[in-house]
Amino acid sequence: QVHLVESGGGVVQPGGSLRLSCVASGSRFSMWAMGWFRQAPGKEREFVASVSTGGDSTYYTDFARGRFTISRDNAQNTVYLQMDKLKPEDTAIYYCAAGTAYYIVDSSHYDYWGQGTQVSVSS
């Protein structure tokens, strides 16, 4: 069992930045690949980025590549998502999730989910 709690969401102007955090408790954090997903109103949940168990490999979807950075600190049981150059279309609830392989973007392959944190980008 892994319990995940996200934080760091909020309201930001276009072009601004936010850093999301996800703290894990329970099963050994370093065993799990970690991913970030998001869900906007009226849309399906979509993959954003993921990181391997050791943090040495990452994977991004097209809209995130170059603007978002995923990282993890296994000593702190935490995964981060640094989001820069935010756009109004980035408005969504952002979820972290624990899975078995970082290169899988299908949400059904992630076993544990946090409750989400709201990100709103608006002027």
C-alpha positions in Angstrom: 0.0 0.0 0.0 1.2 3.5 -0.9 -0.5 6.7 0.4 0.1 9.7 -1.8 -0.6 13.4 -0.9 -0.1 16.2 -3.4 0.4 19.8 -2.6 1.6 23.0 -4.2 -1.4 23.8 -6.5 -2.9 27.2 -6.7 -3.8 30.1 -9.0 -1.0 31.6 -11.2 -0.9 34.0 -14.1 0.0 32.8 -17.6 3.8 32.5 -17.9 4.1 31.8 -14.2 5.5 28.8 -12.4 4.3 26.3 -9.8 6.1 23.4 -8.1 3.9 20.5 -7.1 5.0 18.0 -4.5 3.7 14.5 -3.7 4.7 12.8 -0.5 4.4 9.1 -0.2 4.0 6.9 2.9 3.5 3.2 3.3 5.3 0.8 1.0 8.9 1.5 0.1 8.8 4.6 -2.1 12.0 3.8 -4.1 10.4 0.7 -5.5 7.8 2.6 -7.4 8.0 4.5 -10.7 6.1 7.8 -10.2 3.9 9.7 -12.6 2.0 12.9 -12.8 -1.4 13.1 -14.5 -3.9 15.8 -14.9 -7.6 16.1 -15.5 -9.3 19.3 -16.8 -13.1 19.8 -16.5 -15.0 17.8 -19.0 -11.9 16.0 -20.2 -10.3 12.6 -19.5 -7.3 12.2 -17.3 -4.1 12.5 -19.2 -0.5 11.7 -18.6 2.0 14.5 -17.9 5.3 13.1 -16.9 7.0 10.2 -15.1 10.2 9.2 -13.5 12.0 5.9 -12.9 12.5 4.4 -9.5 16.0 5.8 -9.2 15.2 9.2 -10.8 17.6 8.8 -13.6 15.1 8.3 -16.4 12.1 10.6 -17.2 9.4 10.7 -19.7 7.2 13.6 -20.8 4.2 14.1 -23.0 4.5 16.6 -25.8 2.8 19.5 -24.0 5.0 19.1 -20.9 8.4 18.6 -22.6 10.5 21.8 -22.3 8.2 23.4 -19.7 7.7 20.9 -16.9 10.4 19.0 -15.0 9.7 15.9 -12.9 12.1 14.8 -10.2 12.2 12.7 -7.1 13.9 12.6 -3.7 13.8 9.0 -2.4 15.3 10.1 0.9 12.2 12.4 1.4 9.7 10.0 -0.2 8.7 12.9 -2.5 8.2 13.4 -6.2 8.0 16.9 -7.7 6.7 18.5 -10.8 8.2 21.9 -11.6 5.9 23.7 -14.0 7.2 26.8 -15.9 5.7 29.0 -18.6 2.2 28.0 -17.6 -0.7 28.4 -19.9 -4.4 28.7 -19.3 -4.8 25.3 -20.9 -2.7 23.8 -18.1 -5.6 24.4 -15.7 -6.6 21.1 -14.2 -6.4 18.9 -11.2 -3.0 17.3 -11.0 -2.5 13.8 -9.6 0.5 11.9 -8.7 0.5 8.1 -9.1 2.7 5.1 -8.3 3.3 2.5 -10.9 5.6 -0.3 -12.0 7.2 1.2 -15.1 8.0 4.9 -15.8 7.6 4.6 -19.5 3.9 3.5 -19.3 1.6 6.4 -19.9 -1.7 4.5 -19.5 -3.2 5.5 -16.2 -4.6 2.0 -15.7 -1.1 0.7 -15.1 -0.6 2.9 -12.1 -1.6 1.3 -8.8 -1.9 4.1 -6.3 -3.2 7.7 -6.6 -3.3 10.8 -4.6 -6.3 13.0 -4.1 -5.1 15.7 -6.5 -4.2 19.3 -6.3 -5.9 22.1 -8.3 -3.8 24.2 -10.7 -5.5 27.3 -12.2 -3.8 29.5 -14.8 -5.6 32.7 -15.3 -5.0 36.4 -15.7 
